[in-house]
């Protein structure tokens, strides 16, 4: 009953006219703020445009097209005289044609779709101030960066074969490049958040976003900064929180490739991440008594360099071949040893080779290998913290990371036993 009432002609008519009226009010407010005196009509004009569009859309398509041509002609003449007065703004004309389309939208689609269009119009109309701030910090190379992401995912990926590369490489080219796309996407999100939204929010935010990008690289950068700082608890909390995010990042990547393994790792990774966040929070609370210095603004490196993508793909294939060899010769014990060794490098290619390849390894075996690699990677970060900081911040963070590494490896073996 309610749905029938909602889609009654008189209700849709009211919604269309009201939407046009509200757009008119938005344009009027814009004109007042900008001290514009010569614009198209008044608030009622846009309500009438919406009403005409609704009636013509119901009566006849040809009549609707004629009405559209008439409105566009009127707008073109108005714009012609506007150009003579050295004014070139076209937003009012675009909004006028959008308001005219409201009637056809409810006829062809649904009233809910009209509401979505209306919200989009209001949102875009009011985004100008935010864009003005964005223009001051925008790097034009970001368009090229985004194009690279589209190239990796939308152009290259669909063209690659799904068949296994060879007997010794139990993975397809499609899976290799899919891994490149997924990791690049996670890194790109962290890169954009760090560069444009949280660029000057402090070291703790650097650690949070660095965990999305690369917790190992973030640990190295923060450890170097900590060597010349006098705020050990702030730097150690920032380093530790990057590892807390790293657990969630790996869990997200795992869900993108293998639900069964991801479900097995869900509780361990969430528990480890939560525990690490608590440790970071305790350290951060202690840092409030320290004298803070503003973070230096380092140039953020673009994570979508094609050379980086090709290197990652190469490492991915190498890890797949190496894992296949170790499993066939030494079984799960060999895989666990390999996992520990790989943890002292970039673990993403190894983890993704486990998730994507057709190895004769159980879900528990794969989950154990991922946990061991993650744990040994924490030990690597502990060494980075201690070596590059050489002060109290390095001692605190290296102790915590080493402890987390041992615990993560222990959880991996416990998972395998039970």
Secondary structure, 3 states (H helix, E strand, C coil): CHHHHHCCHHHHHHHHHHHHHHHHHHHHHHHHHCCCCCCCCCHHHHHHHHHHHHHHHHHCHHHHHHHHHHHHHHHHHHHHHHHHCCCCCCHHHHHHHHHHHHHHHHHHCCHHHHHHHHHHHHHHHCCHHHHHHHHHHCCCHHHHHHHHHHHHHHHHHHHCCCCECCCCCCCEHHHHHHHHHHHHHHHHHHHHHHHHHCCCCCHHHHHHHHHHHCHHHHHHHHHHHHCCCCCHHHHHHHHHHHHHHHHHHHHHHHHHHCHHHHHHHHHHHHHHHHHHHHHHHHHHHHHCCCCCCCCCCCCCCCCCCHHHHHHHHHHHHHHHHHHHHHHHHHHHHHHHHHHHHHCCCCHHHHHHHHHHCCCCCCHHHHHHHHHHHHHHHHHHHHHHHHHHHCCHHHHHHHHHHHHHHHHHHHHHHHHHHC
